């Protein structure tokens, strides 16, 4: 991994002193690192008030908010704010399942290159080596598509939110062949009251399944002929100027496209900005605009407030009596990379508050009570 040049600016920097409005130290200047190619601007010039962000920093430093690592904001395509409360600008952040949204980008690139036929491609047809030794065979498994894994709605009995589920990710980690584990699962059953079975919104039943997102790693390799991590570096990270990326690998040395990828906060922000700009990065087309649109529209409903696209979460956040529609990457600990198209703004919040009650609510409070509150003040 390449070393990154970190410039220590002192323990406390006033908001007005940093070109991007940051209020913390240990940040890398955009001119001093090839992978940091952000244009920077002051908060006020892009319509953001510093005061709510100062209050946010006080709350984080005082311990009102637990284990927040960093906050970064881009507005109108410019880096306007970054603060580091654990580590610095060069620290690789483990945002856990936020990785899944990056997997969506890779699938979209592969489809755009016509290396993968489309979201209707059948999983078992793409992975015949797994199909040949399948347990719990069922004709419905033959109909499982790439889109089923992108939308967390396959027919397989896999639910990471249910400890009793046979496909729970903790059971997957105990075996060597993760994709085979997932594809061997029985078909999911559903109990209901009465004989009438009302169709779900968008025609899909959501069931959060890490293993399905991981299986996309093998699908990407089969379709492109390149291992998923190398495909990402060539087609996504390289064009974005991302030099440092640390993957997690399965026991069979397959990149874990379901979680655990480490990137810096600035580089995570680039992923959000890429989709905010419809698949373009600083004038360079990386992924088709039609794919970005398809990925960030609802394909399954999670609850009354939240829907799901292609490995992206969809929700409106309320602040100051207004509602702001967002699509976002999300990971254990409360990690969020949120995109607000109506505000032309992308936000990164990283946290190591793993496995704790209220971890996502804490991050959402930072978004609604401070970051969105800074808009238009």
ChimeraX attribute file (.defattr): number of C-alpha atoms within 10 A of each C-alpha:
attribute: neighborCount
match mode: 1-to-1
recipient: residues
	/A:1	7
	/A:2	7
	/A:3	8
	/A:4	16
	/A:5	14
	/A:6	17
	/A:7	15
	/A:8	12
	/A:9	13
	/A:10	9
	/A:11	9
	/A:12	11
	/A:13	15
	/A:14	11
	/A:15	21
	/A:16	14
	/A:17	11
	/A:18	21
	/A:19	16
	/A:20	22
	/A:21	26
	/A:22	28
	/A:23	22
	/A:24	24
	/A:25	22
	/A:26	20
	/A:27	20
	/A:28	19
	/A:29	17
	/A:30	14
	/A:31	11
	/A:32	13
	/A:33	14
	/A:34	12
	/A:35	19
	/A:36	19
	/A:37	19
	/A:38	20
	/A:39	14
	/A:40	19
	/A:41	20
	/A:42	23
	/A:43	26
	/A:44	17
	/A:45	10
	/A:46	18
	/A:47	15
	/A:48	22
	/A:49	21
	/A:50	23
	/A:51	14
	/A:52	19
	/A:53	25
	/A:54	15
	/A:55	13
	/A:56	20
	/A:57	22
	/A:58	13
	/A:59	14
	/A:60	16
	/A:61	14
	/A:62	10
	/A:63	11
	/A:64	12
	/A:65	19
	/A:66	17
	/A:67	19
	/A:68	22
	/A:69	21
	/A:70	24
	/A:71	25
	/A:72	22
	/A:73	28
	/A:74	28
	/A:75	23
	/A:76	16
	/A:77	22
	/A:78	19
	/A:79	29
	/A:80	25
	/A:81	26
	/A:82	26
	/A:83	25
	/A:84	22
	/A:85	18
	/A:86	14
	/A:87	14
	/A:88	22
	/A:89	26
	/A:90	20
	/A:91	20
	/A:92	19
	/A:93	24
	/A:94	24
	/A:95	29
	/A:96	20
	/A:97	23
	/A:98	28
	/A:99	25
	/A:100	27
	/A:101	27
	/A:102	23
	/A:103	26
	/A:104	22
	/A:105	26
	/A:106	24
	/A:107	27
	/A:108	26
	/A:109	22
	/A:110	20
	/A:111	20
	/A:112	17
	/A:113	13
	/A:114	12
	/A:115	15
	/A:116	21
	/A:117	13
	/A:118	16
	/A:119	16
	/A:120	13
	/A:121	17
	/A:122	18
	/A:123	25
	/A:124	20
	/A:125	14
	/A:126	18
	/A:127	17
	/A:128	11
	/A:129	11
	/A:130	18
	/A:131	18
	/A:132	9
	/A:133	12
	/A:134	17
	/A:135	14
	/A:136	11
	/A:137	15
	/A:138	12
	/A:139	7
	/A:140	11
	/A:141	22
	/A:142	13
	/A:143	17
	/A:144	21
	/A:145	20
	/A:146	24
	/A:147	19
	/A:148	25
	/A:149	24
	/A:150	25
	/A:151	26
	/A:152	27
	/A:153	22
	/A:154	26
	/A:155	21
	/A:156	24
	/A:157	20
	/A:158	28
	/A:159	21
	/A:160	18
	/A:161	12
	/A:162	13
	/A:163	12
	/A:164	10
	/A:165	15
	/A:166	20
	/A:167	26
	/A:168	21
	/A:169	22
	/A:170	13
	/A:171	14
	/A:172	18
	/A:173	14
	/A:174	11
	/A:175	13
	/A:176	13
	/A:177	16
	/A:178	23
	/A:179	23
	/A:180	20
	/A:181	21
	/A:182	23
	/A:183	27
	/A:184	21
	/A:185	19
	/A:186	18
	/A:187	17
	/A:188	15
	/A:189	9
	/A:190	7
	/A:191	6
	/A:192	9
	/A:193	6
	/A:194	6
	/A:195	6
	/A:196	7
	/A:197	9
	/A:198	8
	/A:199	9
	/A:200	11
	/A:201	14
	/A:202	10
	/A:203	12
	/A:204	17
	/A:205	20
	/A:206	22
	/A:207	22
	/A:208	21
	/A:209	24
	/A:210	25
	/A:211	28
	/A:212	27
	/A:213	28
	/A:214	23
	/A:215	25
	/A:216	26
	/A:217	23
	/A:218	22
	/A:219	22
	/A:220	24
	/A:221	17
	/A:222	16
	/A:223	19
	/A:224	17
	/A:225	11
	/A:226	14
	/A:227	18
	/A:228	24
	/A:229	24
	/A:230	13
	/A:231	19
	/A:232	19
	/A:233	17
	/A:234	13
	/A:235	16
	/A:236	19
	/A:237	21
	/A:238	14
	/A:239	16
	/A:240	22
	/A:241	17
	/A:242	20
	/A:243	19
	/A:244	20
	/A:245	18
	/A:246	14
	/A:247	16
	/A:248	16
	/A:249	15
	/A:250	16
	/A:251	13
	/A:252	9
	/A:253	11
	/A:254	21
	/A:255	24
	/A:256	26
	/A:257	32
	/A:258	25
	/A:259	26
	/A:260	22
	/A:261	24
	/A:262	21
	/A:263	22
	/A:264	22
	/A:265	29
	/A:266	26
	/A:267	27
	/A:268	26
	/A:269	24
	/A:270	27
	/A:271	23
	/A:272	25
	/A:273	30
	/A:274	23
	/A:275	25
	/A:276	23
	/A:277	18
	/A:278	17
	/A:279	25
	/A:280	17
	/A:281	19
	/A:282	14
	/A:283	8
	/A:284	11
	/A:285	14
	/A:286	22
	/A:287	25
	/A:288	18
	/A:289	16
	/A:290	12
	/A:291	20
	/A:292	20
	/A:293	14
	/A:294	13
	/A:295	24
	/A:296	20
	/A:297	16
	/A:298	20
	/A:299	25
	/A:300	24
	/A:301	22
	/A:302	15
	/A:303	9
	/A:304	7
	/A:305	10
	/A:306	14
	/A:307	21
	/A:308	24
	/A:309	23
	/A:310	28
	/A:311	28
	/A:312	23
	/A:313	24
	/A:314	25
	/A:315	18
	/A:316	15
	/A:317	17
	/A:318	17
	/A:319	18
	/A:320	9
	/A:321	5
	/A:322	11
	/A:323	13
	/A:324	16
	/A:325	15
	/A:326	19
	/A:327	27
	/A:328	24
	/A:329	24
	/A:330	24
	/A:331	22
	/A:332	21
	/A:333	26
	/A:334	27
	/A:335	30
	/A:336	25
	/A:337	27
	/A:338	27
	/A:339	28
	/A:340	21
	/A:341	16
	/A:342	10
	/A:343	16
	/A:344	14
	/A:345	23
	/A:346	29
	/A:347	27
	/A:348	26
	/A:349	26
	/A:350	28
	/A:351	27
	/A:352	20
	/A:353	20
	/A:354	16
	/A:355	10
	/A:356	11
	/A:357	11
	/A:358	12
	/A:359	21
	/A:360	20
	/A:361	11
	/A:362	18
	/A:363	20
	/A:364	19
	/A:365	17
	/A:366	22
	/A:367	22
	/A:368	18
	/A:369	17
	/A:370	21
	/A:371	21
	/A:372	27
	/A:373	20
	/A:374	20
	/A:375	18
	/A:376	11
	/A:377	12
